[in-house]
Amino acid sequence: GLEGSGPSFTVRRGAGSTLPMPVVDHVWRTNEPVVLDDLGQPSRFARDAYLAASPPQSLLCLSMSRGGRFEGAIYMEHREATGVFTEDRIELIRLLASQAMISLENAELYQDLLRLTEAQSRFVPGQFLESLEQHDLTRVDLGAHVAKEMSVLFADLRGFTPLAEHLHPREVMVLLNAYFEHMEPPIRAAGGFIDSFTGDEIMALFEVGADSAVEAGIGMC
């Protein structure tokens, strides 16, 4: 297989290989393109099983790199004509490869953004950002705020402190997680969202009026 400092990958060799692996290996090691204009002429790759069994007339293999790292290779061949891969065509293929790498990088950045958004939602509710008229935590400036009338609901476990004193810390965490998991659905169903947890205390906010907070409280019982 091929190994490098970039993403790991494996290319299997064998009698049934569908690529001339010595060519790909050379491009990977040197980062230089391989252009063979006439496979009928002797070349350093003539002993390759693939080329010996079914030689194309023209062959091109060039690397796809990003930030100096080998990310992959483009392999092209033409079975009917020699001298197909001229300098102009190679330059065009390089340009297309560069655009492909930019698209790949953009896709990875987008995936990173999705992961960041998913992570931030665990700590900052999406409804809270919406109440600030924002959708991305990274765009919220320090001290950002809005003024609006809201209803606030506080809920906690009766007798939690003396109970926790007699429980193992892990048991306390299990109890709180089960409690929070049970309390959140009624709050969301009533149009509210949890703003914060403090010990066993839940603070929920409602923009739709006090009746919704009361409805959530009833549902939490």
C-alpha positions in Angstrom: 0.0 0.0 0.0 0.9 3.7 -0.1 1.8 5.5 3.1 2.6 9.1 3.7 2.3 12.1 6.1 -1.2 12.9 4.7 -4.4 10.9 5.1 -3.7 7.1 5.2 -4.8 5.1 2.3 -4.2 1.7 0.7 -3.9 0.6 -2.9 -3.8 -3.1 -3.4 -1.5 -4.7 -5.9 -1.9 -8.0 -7.7 -2.1 -9.7 -11.0 -5.6 -8.3 -11.5 -4.6 -4.7 -10.7 -6.5 -2.1 -12.7 -3.7 0.5 -12.4 0.0 0.5 -13.2 1.2 0.7 -9.6 4.9 1.6 -10.4 3.6 4.7 -12.1 1.4 5.7 -9.1 4.3 4.9 -6.7 6.6 7.1 -8.7 4.2 10.1 -8.6 3.6 9.6 -4.9 7.3 9.5 -4.0 8.5 12.3 -6.3 5.4 14.5 -6.6 6.3 14.7 -10.3 3.9 13.8 -13.2 4.5 10.8 -15.4 3.6 11.3 -19.1 4.1 8.4 -21.5 3.4 9.5 -25.1 4.0 6.1 -26.8 3.7 3.0 -24.8 5.1 1.1 -27.8 8.5 2.5 -27.0 10.7 1.2 -24.1 10.1 2.9 -20.7 11.1 2.3 -17.1 7.6 1.1 -16.5 7.5 -1.4 -19.3 7.7 -4.5 -17.0 4.5 -3.5 -15.1 2.0 -6.3 -15.4 -0.9 -4.0 -16.3 1.0 -2.1 -19.0 2.4 -5.4 -20.4 -1.0 -7.1 -20.6 -3.0 -4.2 -21.9 -0.8 -1.2 -22.9 -2.5 2.1 -23.7 -1.1 4.4 -26.3 -0.8 7.4 -24.0 -0.7 7.7 -20.2 -0.8 10.5 -17.7 -0.5 10.3 -13.9 -0.1 13.4 -11.7 -0.4 14.1 -8.0 -3.1 15.9 -6.2 -1.5 17.8 -3.3 -2.7 20.2 -0.6 -0.5 22.2 1.6 2.5 20.2 0.4 0.8 16.9 1.3 0.1 14.1 -1.2 -3.7 13.6 -1.2 -4.2 11.4 -4.2 -3.4 11.0 -7.9 -5.1 11.5 -11.2 -4.5 8.7 -13.7 -5.6 9.0 -17.3 -4.9 6.9 -20.4 -5.9 6.8 -24.1 -5.9 3.5 -25.9 -6.1 4.7 -29.5 -3.7 7.7 -29.9 -0.2 8.6 -29.0 0.9 12.1 -27.8 -2.5 12.8 -26.4 -1.4 14.5 -23.2 0.2 17.8 -24.4 1.5 20.5 -22.2 -1.7 22.6 -22.6 -3.9 19.6 -21.7 -1.8 18.7 -18.7 -2.0 22.4 -17.5 -5.8 22.2 -17.9 -5.9 18.9 -15.9 -3.8 20.5 -13.2 -6.2 23.4 -13.0 -9.2 21.0 -12.7 -7.3 19.0 -10.0 -6.6 22.2 -8.1 -10.3 23.1 -8.2 -11.2 19.6 -7.0 -8.8 20.0 -4.0 -10.4 23.4 -3.2 -13.9 21.7 -3.3 -12.6 18.9 -1.1 -11.2 21.4 1.4 -14.5 23.4 1.4 -16.4 20.2 2.1 -14.1 19.3 5.0 -14.5 22.9 6.4 -18.3 22.5 6.1 -18.1 19.2 8.0 -16.0 20.9 10.7 -18.6 23.7 11.0 -21.4 21.1 11.4 -19.4 19.4 14.1 -18.8 22.7 15.9 -22.5 23.6 15.6 -23.4 20.2 17.1 -20.9 20.6 19.9 -22.1 24.2 20.7 -25.7 23.0 20.9 -24.8 20.9 23.9 -23.9 24.0 25.8 -25.8 26.8 24.2 -29.4 25.9 23.1 -30.3 26.8 19.6 -33.4 28.6 20.9 -31.2 30.8 23.0 -29.2 31.9 20.0 -32.4 32.5 18.1 -33.6 34.7 20.9 -30.5 36.8 20.3 -31.3 36.8 16.6 -28.3 34.7 15.9 -27.7 31.2 14.5 -24.0 30.8 14.9 -22.3 31.0 18.3 -19.0 32.1 16.7 -20.8 35.3 15.4 -22.1 36.3 18.9 -20.0 39.2 20.2 -19.0 39.5 23.8 -21.8 41.2 25.7 -24.4 40.7 23.0 -27.9 41.0 24.3 -31.5 41.8 23.5 -34.3 43.2 25.6 -37.5 41.3 25.6 -40.2 40.1 28.0 -39.9 36.5 29.0 -41.2 34.0 31.5 -38.8 32.2 33.7 -39.4 28.7 35.3 -37.2 27.3 38.0 -37.4 23.7 39.1 -35.3 21.5 41.4 -35.4 18.3 43.3 -36.9 18.4 46.7 -34.5 17.2 49.4 -31.7 16.8 46.8 -28.8 18.0 49.1 -29.3 15.5 52.0 -30.0 12.8 49.4 -26.8 13.5 47.5 -24.8 13.4 50.7 -25.5 9.7 51.0 -24.9 8.8 47.4 -21.7 8.0 45.5 -20.8 10.8 43.1 -21.5 8.5 40.1 -24.9 7.8 41.5 -25.6 11.5 41.8 -24.7 12.0 38.1 -26.9 9.2 37.1 -29.8 10.6 39.1 -29.3 14.2 37.7 -29.0 13.0 34.1 -32.2 11.0 34.4 -33.9 13.9 36.0 -32.8 16.4 33.3 -33.7 14.0 30.6 -37.2 13.6 32.0 -37.7 17.4 32.5 -36.7 18.7 29.2 -39.5 17.3 26.9 -42.3 19.1 28.7 -40.4 22.4 28.6 -39.8 22.1 24.8 -43.4 21.0 24.2 -44.6 24.2 25.9 -42.4 26.3 23.7 -39.6 27.0 26.1 -35.9 26.0 26.4 -33.5 25.3 29.2 -31.2 28.2 29.8 -28.9 26.6 32.4 -28.4 23.8 35.0 -27.1 24.7 38.4 -26.7 21.5 40.5 -30.2 20.0 40.5 -31.8 23.4 39.5 -33.2 23.9 36.0 -33.8 27.4 34.6 -36.1 27.5 31.6 -37.1 30.5 29.5 -40.4 31.1 27.6 -41.0 33.8 25.0 -44.6 32.8 24.5 -46.1 33.9 27.9 -46.5 32.8 31.5 -49.2 30.2 30.6 -46.6 28.2 28.7 -44.3 28.1 31.8 -47.2 26.9 33.9 -48.1 24.3 31.3 -44.5 23.1 31.3 -44.5 22.9 35.1 -47.6 20.8 35.1 -46.0 18.5 32.5 -42.9 18.1 34.6 -44.9 16.8 37.6 
